[in-house]
Structures are given as structure tokens and as C-alpha cells.
Amino acid sequence: MRGLAKALNRLAIPDLPHDVRQDFVVSAATQVQKQAFWLFVALLITTPFAVIITPPEAGWLVRWGLPGAMAAYCLFGMFKLSRDNAFAEKPWRAEKFVVEASVSSCVGALICTSWAVLSWLGAEGGERLHFPVILVMGALATAYCLASVRIGAITHLVIDITPIALLLMFSGSVLDFAVGLSLALAGLFQWNMINVHHRHVIELLMLKRHNQQLALTDPLTGLLNRRALLDFAEALGCDGTDSRLILIDIDRFKAINDSFGHDTGDEVLREIAAIVDKRSGNNISAARLGGEEFALLGTPEALPAATALALLTEIREAAMPHGGQVTVSLGIAEGPLDDERAWRRLYGRADEALYEAKRTGRNRYCHADDVRSDTPQRRAGDAQAGRAAA
């Protein structure tokens, strides 16, 4: 059973770019849930008319059995779709729903096709054409509703249209042949439109993801930007425990720009960003906050204070694009991240520690707990002067 479930999952959800797979599945499930409910309503309403137009001599199965099965199928589908599945919050439900929708569409198609074929075989003269026309109208409408679930929509078209189109084309009647050919061409056209729709949805999702990455990524270094770091801080604060912030500032970066040019300065920034980024992952995010300032934010367990010393050494010993040595100063602080005010407080403490490392000689780190307790006015004045010197 598990192997069958995996096979159905692969058929219902095709290979997709990893970055957009979840978004695609959630979007497809949401669209089908919105549209399929009213499709079931329409099918349920038309079921009594199917009973009326079926001739009595067609037999109990065709006149009552299959329409009754369709009515039960529609009622069950309406019941399933009336629930709020919260796909965005629970993507696994979306995957399950897409598979179920694909299987369900095949069941509905088999019921419809069986009714239409048997009714066509039992009808006489001009009444015959009523059944394929009704079937194909329903098939095209269903395929449109299922367009987001490509395999379900295409399978539905094949099951619904192929048998009745073949019967018409090989019935011996020129009119039937023309109708059958037209139905087959309509199915192929819909098939093509479903594939085009599928490609367009993936392209739009890829574009959306790309734009999201641009909005949250520093274009020069590829690290997260300040906004993305704030989002990560908000997520960290949800568990109510303390977090650790390490601020990293390049010493005398202006001198590099002045002596070697801004292009070389950008190369230095990228080199240091790569070193900082090696520490990200496992509940740690690396970001460029602007200019020559970087940050590491994470849980104290994932981001030990000893990371600061390791960064000092690695950056100091790294080969840099301009051929000289680059050093950094670091400030470390811990605290909760319950809200935006808590973030500002944590950042302020780390920034004070960073300034202290600058003030006491650079190429070192300082912990917020070790910063001297000057008055706020004194500290503000010192910080202003220190930044001018840096």
C-alpha cells in the first residue's frame, strides 16, 4: 500500500523545481478546492436530467444505477470539500489532497463514461448524439477545474473522451465520424491548454520566489539583509529562550576603498561574507546589515561565544583580494527576542560591545557584559567619535 501511495504521489505531483514545489502544491490544492465544490453542485443538478433523457429500454443500470452513483459521488465530494483544510499552514494536507483529487477525478470520469457509452449504445437515431455532447461538456468543464492538477485533468479527458470518440468515428455514420473527430480535437486542445497552464504557473511561482529572494538578500554578498534577519529574529523569539547576536565590523575598511578602489572593496566584502556565511545554518543566520557590518544570530547552543575568536583568526589569516591583511572587530550580546523592542535592546548591547572592541584597539571581540558602565551621554559621545575614527 505504501508503494502504491508513493507511485500515486509521483503521478499526481510531477517533478518540480525544489524551491517552488511546496508553493505549487498548496496553490493547486487551493484552486481545486475552490472550483471543484461548485462543479460537484452542477453535476448533482444535472443528474436528474440524465435520468429523464435516458430511454426506459436502456435498463436499470443505465437509467438509475449510474446516475445514482454519480449523485452519491457528488454528495461525497461536496462534503469533503466543505472542510477548511488550511493548506498554507499544513502543506502535507495539500499533497494528500492533490493525490485524492487525481484519483477522485478518474472515478467520476469512469462513472460518466460508462453512463454515456451505454446510453449511446442503447439509443436510436438522432437521440444518440445527446449523450456524447453532454459527456464532453462535463469533461471539458471538469478538466478546466482540475487544470492545476495536471495528471488528474489529462486522465479525466482521456477516460471521458476517448471511448465515446472512437465509438462515434467507427460507427459507420459520416455525421458520427465528424462529431467524434471534433470531440477528439477538443480534448487535444484542452490537453495542450492544461500543459500551457502548468508551465505558466511554475514560471510565475519561480518569478515570485526570485523576487522574494531579492527582497530578503543582500545583492553584493548573497547573505540575508537586515529585513530578513529581523524575520529570523522574530522566529527565534517564538520559543521564549535567549538568543545570541554577534556583530562583525571590518576595521579601517574606508582605507581599503580609498587605496584600492571600490571594486576591490566589494571583493573584500564578498570574501568576508563567505567566511561569515560558513557559520550559518543549524539555527544560525548570517546577514549583511549594511556597509562593512555583518551579523550572526542564533541560539546560544548553536552559536557559541567562541565563534567570535574563530572568526577573528580566520579573517585575519585569510588571503584578501588586495593582497593585504584585513581584521575585524566583534561585539557579542545575549538576550530574549520577544518583540521588536527586545531586538533593539539586543542589537544596542551588541553594538556597544562592538564599539568597545573598536575603542580598545580593534582586531578583537568584546562581550556586552564586559562593557564599562559609563553614563549614556558619555557612551553616546564616545560612540560618535569612535565611528568617525573607524
N, C-alpha and C positions, 0 to 999 in steps of 0.2 A: 504493500500500500504506500509506503514511504517513497519507493522508487517511482510509482505512478504519479504521486503528488509532485515530485521533482520534475518529472517529464512534462506534466501539465503546466507547471510554473514556467519552464523554459519556453514552451509553446506560446503561452499567453503573454509573457513578458519577454520580448526579444532582447538580443544583446544591445545594450545602450552604453553610451559614454558614462563612466562611473560617476562623474560629477553631477549628472542630471538624472540618474536612474530613479532615485527616490522622488524627485520633483515630478518626473514624468508619470510614475505610477500613481502618486497622490492626485495629480491633475486628471489622469484618465479615470480613476475611480470616482472622483467628484463629479465629473461631467456625465458619466454613465448613470450615476445615482440620480442626478437632477432630471435627465431626459428619459430614462427608461421607465420611471414611475408613470408618466403620462402616456408612454407607449403602451404599457400594460392596460391602462384605463381605456385607451382607444380600441385595443384588441378585444377587451372584455365587452365593450359596447357593440362591436361588430359580430360577436359570436352568435347572438340570436338571429341575425340576418343570414348567417351561414346556414343555420338550421332551416330557415324559411325557404331559401332558394334551392336547397338540396332536394331532389325528387324522392318521393316515398320509396320507389323501387330500388334506390341506392343501397338500402339495407340499414340495419340498426347501427352498425359501427360507424358508417359514414355520416348518417344523419344525426345521431345522438352521442355516440361514444367519443369520437374525436373532438367535436365541439365542446363536449363536457370536459374532456381532458384539457382543452385549451382554456376553458373558463377556470378550472382549478389551478392551472399553471399561472394564469394572470393574477388570480387572487393571492396565491403564494408569493409571487414576485412583488406585488404591491405591499404585502405585509413585510417582506424582507427589506424593501427599500424605504419603508416609512420610518425606520430607526435612524437615529443620528450616530453614524459610525466614527465621527471625529477623526477622519483620515489624516489631517495635518498633524495632529498630536500623536497618532498611533499609526505610523506608516505600514507596519506589518499587517494591519487590517486592510489597508489599500491593496497590498499584494494579494491577499486572500480573496478579496472582493473581485479583483480583476480576473483571477482564475475561475471563480464561481460564475462570473458574468459570461465568460467564454463558454463554459460547459452548459450553462443555462440557455444561452442563445442557440446552441446546437439542439437541445431538447425541444425548444419551441419551434425551430425550423423543421425538425422531423415530424412533429405533430401537424404543422401547416402543410408540408409537402404531401404527407400521407393523405390528408383530407382532400387536397386539390387533385392529386393524381387519381385517387379512387373515384372522386366525384366526376372528373373528366371522363374516365373510362365508362362510367355508368350513365352519362348524359347523352342526349341525342341532338344532332343538328347544331343550330346556332347557339344553343344554351351552353355548349362546351366551352366556348371562349370566355364565358364569365369567370370560370374558376382560375385559369392561369393569370388573367388580368388582376383579379383580387389578390391572388397569391403574390404576384410580383410587386404590386403596390405596397403590400405589407412588408415584403422582403427588403425593398429599397429603403422604406422608412426605418426599418429596424437596423439595417446596415449603417444608415446615417447616424442613428443614435449611438451605435457601437463603434463609430469611427475611431474613437480614442483607444479602443481595444482592438487592434488591427486583426489579429488572428480570429477573434470572435466574429467580427464583421464579415471577413472574407469567407470563413467557413459557413456562416449563415447564408451568404449569397450562393455559394456552391451547392449547398444542400437544397435550398429553396428553388433555385432557377434551373439547375442542370437537368433534373429528371423531367420536368414539365416541358422544357425547351426541346429536349430530344424527342419526347413523345409527339410534340407538335410537328417537328421537322420531318419525322419519319411516318407520319400518319397517312401520307398519300395525297393530302389536300394541299393545293398551292397556297390557299389562304392561311391554312395552319402553318405551313412552312415559313411563310413571311412573318407571321406572328412569332413563331418560335425563334427565328433568326433575330428579330427585333428584341425579344426578351434577352437573348444571349448577349447581344451587343450592349444592351442597357446594363446588364450585370458586369460586363467587362469594363464599361465606362465607370461604373461605381467603384469597381475594384481599383482602377487607376486613381480615382479621386481619393480613395482611402489611403493609398500609399503616398500620394502627394501631401495629404493632411498630416500623415505620420511624420514625414520629413520636415514639414514646416513647424510642427510642434517641437521637435527636437532642436531645430535651428533657433527657435525663439527661446527655448529653455537654456541653450548654450549661451546665447547672447545675454540673457538675464543673469546667468551665473557669472559671465565675464564682467558685466557691469557691476555686479555685487563685489567681485574681487577687486575691481579698480577702486571702488568706493572705500574699501577697507584695507588697501595695500599701499605701501609707500612705493611710488613708481621707480625710484632710483635703486633701492636696495632689495625690494621684494618682501621686506618684513611687513608686519602689521603696522598700521598707522595709529595715531593717538585714539581715534574714534573706535577702532577695532579693539584696542587694548582696554578701553572703558567698557566695552561689551563683555570682554573676557573677565574683567574685574567684577562686573555685575553677576556673572555666572558663578565665579568663585565665592562671592559673598552669600550665595544662597544656602550654603551648608552651615553658616554661622561661626566658622572657625577663622583663626587668623591667617593672613597671607603675608608673603614676603615680597618686597619690591627692591630691586637693585637698579639704580640709575647709573649710567655709564656716559662719561663726557670726555671727548678727545682733548688732550692737553695741547694748547697752542695751535689749534687747527688753522686759525687765521694765517699764521706764518707759513703754513704749507700752501695755502691758496695764493698768498702773495708771492711766494718764491717760485712755485712750480706751475701755477695756473689752476683754474677751477676744474678743468678736465682731470688733471692729476688728483686734485682734492676729491672729486667724485669717485675716482678709483680707490682712493684710501677709504672712503666711506663704505664702499661696497666690500672691500676686504675685511674691514672690522665688522660689518654687518654679518658676513659669512661666519666669522668666529663666534659672534654672539648667538647666531641662529643655531649653532651646533648644540647649544644648551636648551633649546626649546623642545616641546613635546613632553608627554607624561605629566600633564597638569602644569606646564610652564609655557608661557607665551613670550616671544621676543618681538620688540617693536622699535621703530624709529620715531621718536617724539618730535623731531624737527631739528634742522641744523646738524650739529655734531653730537646730539644727545640720543642715547639708546636706553632701552629698559628691558629688564627681565622681571616677569611677575608670575608667581606660582605659590603653591603651598610650601610651608617651611620644610616638609618632609621631602618634597621633590626638588626644592631649590635650597640646598644647604648654604649657610653663610660662607663656607669655604669656597664656593663658586667664585666669589669676588677675587680671592687670591689667585685662583687658577686663571681667571680672565686677565688679570694684571700681567702675569707671567707670559701667557700665550700671545697676547697682543704686543707686548714689549719685544718678544723674540721673533715675531713674525716678519717675513720679508715683505716690505711695502713697495708700492709702485714707484715711489720717488727715490728709492734706494736708501732712505734714512730710517731711523728708529721712530716709532710712534708709541706714546704712552697714553694712558687714560687715568682718570680719577673716578672713584665709585662711591656712591652713598647707599647705605642699606637701612631699611626700616621694616618693622613688622606691625601688623595691626589688623583689625576687622575691616570688612568691606560691606557693611550692612546697607549703606546708601551712598549717594554722591558726596555728602559731607564727609563720610568716613574715608572715601577715596581721596578727597582733597587733603584731609589731615594726614593720611599715609604718605601721599606724594610730597606734602610740605616737609614732613620729617626726613624723608629720604633726600630731598633737595637740600635741606640744611646740612645733612651729613656729607653730601657731595661737595657743598661749598667749603666745609671744614677740611675735607681732603685736599681741595684746591689751595686753601689758605695756608695749610701746613706743609706745602711743598710739592703737591701733585704726585702722579705716579704712585698712588696709594689708595686704600679704601678707608672709609670711616663708617662706623655704625652710629645710628641715631641716638642710641643710649649713651654713647661716649661724647656727644657734642656738649661743649661747655654751656652752662645755663646763663648766658648773658640776657640782658633785657631785650624785649622785642625791638625797641628802637635801635639799640646798638647792633643787633644782629642784622636788621634790615639795612642799615648803613654799611656794615661790613660786606654784606652780600652784594650790594650795588657796586661797591668798589672792586670786590673780587671778580665780578663778572666782567667789568670793564678791563681788568688786567688779563682775564682769560681770553 
